[in-house]
Amino acid sequence: KSVQVGETQYFTCETESILEPEVPVHTGYDGSWPEYDLTADIDLEIVAVYELHKYYLEFRLDNVMVGDLVGYNITESYENIAKPEVPNKTGYNVSWPTEVELLYQELDNPQIINAITSAKTYVVSYEGSTTTTNVTYDETYTR
C-alpha cells in the first residue's frame, strides 16, 4: 500500500512504524521527513524539512581544473558566486567570464566554466629608430 501526502494514518503508542509518502518535490531543494516518535501518545503532524540543494561549477584554464569545485544553490547568481583566483598564464590576459547561464548540474557532472584568454600586446622598438611595432605574444615577428 502507498500513502499520499496529506493522508491521515492512524496509530497507537504500540505502533512501531508507519508508511511514509514520497517527500513532495520542490525544485532546487532536498526534502526529507524529520525524526518523530510514535510512542509519544499525541497526534502528530509531520512536515517535510527542506534544505537548499547544491549544484557545482568547475573552473578551467586550458582544460585544467583551477581550484576546487564551487558549490552554489538556486538563490545565487553567477555574479555572486565565489570564484577561484584567476590563474596566471605567461603572455596572456586571463579572466573568468562575467556572465554565465547557470545549468544547475550535479557533483558528478559539474558545469564547466572556461577562462577567457587573450594574448598580451607588446611594443617592439629599435634603438636609433622612431618606428615601433605592436606584436602580440603568440605572433611571430620578423623585421
N, C-alpha and C positions, 0 to 999 in steps of 0.2 A: 504494500500500500504506500502511496506517496501522500505527502502533506503539502498543502498550499500555504503561502504567506497569508496571514490573516485568519487562518482556520483555527478554531478552538480545539485544543486537545485536553482531555480530562485525565487527571492523575490523582493518586493518593500519596501519602507520605511513604508508602512502601514501594512506589514505582521507582525503578532504578534508572530508566531512560525513556525518552520519547523520541519519535521520529522528527527530525528537523527538516524543514523545507529548504530548498536552494536559497542562498542569500540573494536578494534582489540585486541585479547588476546596475551599477552607476558608473558611467564612463569616466575613466581616469582615477578610479578608486578601487581599493581592495577591501572587500567586505567579509566579515565573519560574525558568527554568533558568539556572544560573550559566555563565560562560565556562569552556570546557575545551579541552584541547589533545589532539587525536587523534594527534599525531606524537610523543608522549612515550614511546612504547614500553612502556607499562604498562597493566594493566587499570584501568578507570575505573568507579567507582560515582558516578553523578551524582544529587545530592539537590536537590530544588527548594528555593528560597530564598523565604521569605515575609516580607512587611512588613505592618504594620497598615494597613488601608485607611482613608482619611479620608472622613468624612461631614460635612455642613455645615448650620449654622443661620444664619438671617438674623433679626436682631432689629429690630423696627419700633415706631415711635410714630406714631400717626395715619397709617398706611400709608406712612411714610417710613423708609427704612433708617437704622439708627443704627450708626455704626462700620462695620467690615469684616465680611465673612463669618467665622464662627467654625468652625474645623475641630475635629473630635473623632474618636475611634475607639471600637470596641466595648468597650474596657476601662474607659471613663469613664462616670460617671453624670452626669445633668444638673446635679446639685448641685455637682459638682466642675469643671464646665466654666467657663473664664474668660469671663465675660460683659462686654459693653461697659458703660461707665459709664452709669448711669441718667440720661437727659436731664431737663432742667427743662421744665416747662410751666406758664405763668402760671395761678395759681388752682387748680392740681391737684396732688395727691399722685401720684407716678409710681413704679412698681416693676416689676421683671421677675417673672414667675410663679415660685413657689418649687418647684413640681413640674410636670414636663412628661414625657409619654411620648415618648421619642426614636424617630423613624421611620426613621433611617438613610438619609437622602436624599442624592443626589449633588450635586456642584458646580453642575451646570446646572439643578437643581431643588431648592434648599435648603429645609429645613423652616422655616416662618415662625413666629417667636415674637413675639406682640404684647404691648406694655407694658400693664400694668394701670393705669388711671387712675381717680381718684375726686376729685370736686370738694371743695375745702377749705371748711371752715365758718368763718364769721366772726361775731363778735358785734356787733350794732348797738345802740348806746345813745344816748340823747338827754340833753343837758345839762339838769340840773334834774329829771330823771325817774329813778325807780328801776327802770323797766321796761327789760329787754333782750330782744332777739330774735336767735336764731341763723339765719343766712342762708347758703346755700351759694353758691359762686362763680357757678354757672350759673343761679341763681334770680333772678328779678326781684322786688325788694322794694319795696312801697309801704306807706306808713304809713296 
